[in-house]
Amino acid sequence: MNKFPEGWQEAALAFSLDIARESDNFPKRVLSSFDKHFGFRRSIFFCCHYPVFPGGQERRVSALSNYITYGVRYGPMYDYKDHVYKEDIFRYSTLPAHLKGKRVVFTEDVMSMEEYGRTPYGIHMKAEELDYQAVLFFYQGDRLIGSLGLFRTKEEGAFREEERQPLEYLAELVEANYQSYLRHSGEARFQDNFHLFFQDVKLGAVILNQDMTVLQTNKAAQKISKVFWEHYRHNQGHFLRSNYYGDPKYRDVQTMINEISERLTTQGGTSQTITSLAGDITFYHTSFLSSSAAGLIQTWHLMLITCQTKELPKNLDHPYNTLTQQERRIVYYLASGMKNEQIAEELHISIYTVRTHIANIYKKFEVNNKVDLLMHLQPILKDQKTP
């Protein structure tokens, strides 16, 4: 994601999720997703002829008869096929040698706009108010397997150089999904997409099967799981971690998911936030239906995780570090001005349990009242937001 400007990242994330979903018409899904997330209202997807992938499904397409349009009338495309195809300046076979192998080519890369306006292709497209074009090329090894044209009108303006790198990354993303679409089941396609997109983002991401077992996770999710067990662990957490028989490298992530998935299931909703003085960890959940290699319909789950941590006391002997997760929650609610009765209701425990916790907190901080307690915690509480 270091190739993406800040303004593109959220849209790219949503785009990635959209094109990873199971679809009988992958090109159409790609084009509609470009419009939905990036505002490209006119586009064409060309499917090139290619051999059957080893071990894959037989899906052959023809360069002339298989194209998908979005926001472009089919009438002009029939004319394109019959009369303008040979003059298309973006045809891979006619591209200048230095542009072959590129993922993204703008109109101006091939020729000047003046020259373009005099070509049969340019005249044809300008007649449809398609003045500027960026073409994304998709490869299987060195062989072209497809291309996608994005169009802009004169009012929308030409493509800018700073857009090239984000578009190149999106081309890689579409290419990986397209290759998987041609040779894989939805299951393999989703995992391929995950590996390409989510490994470098700061957002935590975890793929789970229908049994909520972790199948893949990125580095950010693994880091967040360590924060989770550092600041939010409770007695059951140790039991869960010691009884995990899956991939050892996913142990912390799996037990974190076990904890939060139960809350999502019992409390409903698509997101859940765990709050403490150390910060907030928010889990966003979505699920997909996808076909397996055997043709069976499966449910997949994707957890996206954000973590906003607060700096804790560096002294390991600080009393705060001895608090349990429940005690930290109670301290937070005390600092927020909540009464004992309100805390009991919020945590679904009795008022007597709240009082016992508070007595233990006072003992650990060696104080006798809330005012003295909050003075000890002032460095942590000063930037804390209401949950």
Salt bridges, closest charged atoms under 4 A:
ASP18 OD2 - LYS36 NZ 3.27
ASP18 OD2 - HIS37 NE2 2.79
GLU22 OE1 - ARG189 NH2 2.68
GLU58 OE2 - ARG60 NE 3.91
ASP79 OD1 - HIS83 NE2 3.78
ASP79 OD2 - HIS124 ND1 3.03
ASP109 OD2 - ARG164 NH1 2.93
GLU128 OE1 - ARG73 NH2 3.00
ASP131 OD2 - LYS126 NZ 3.26
GLU156 OE2 - ARG41 NH2 2.74
GLU156 OE1 - ARG42 NH1 3.50
GLU161 OE2 - ARG164 NE 2.83
GLU162 OE2 - ARG160 NE 3.10
GLU163 OE2 - ARG152 NH2 2.71
GLU163 OE2 - ARG160 NH2 3.77
GLU172 OE2 - LYS3 NZ 3.23
GLU175 OE1 - ARG103 NH1 2.48
ASP192 OD2 - HIS184 NE2 3.92
ASP252 OD2 - LYS226 NZ 3.98
ASP252 OD1 - ARG241 NH1 2.94
GLU259 OE1 - HIS234 NE2 3.18
GLU259 OE2 - ARG263 NH2 2.97
GLU311 OE2 - LYS314 NZ 3.89
GLU327 OE1 - LYS364 NZ 2.75
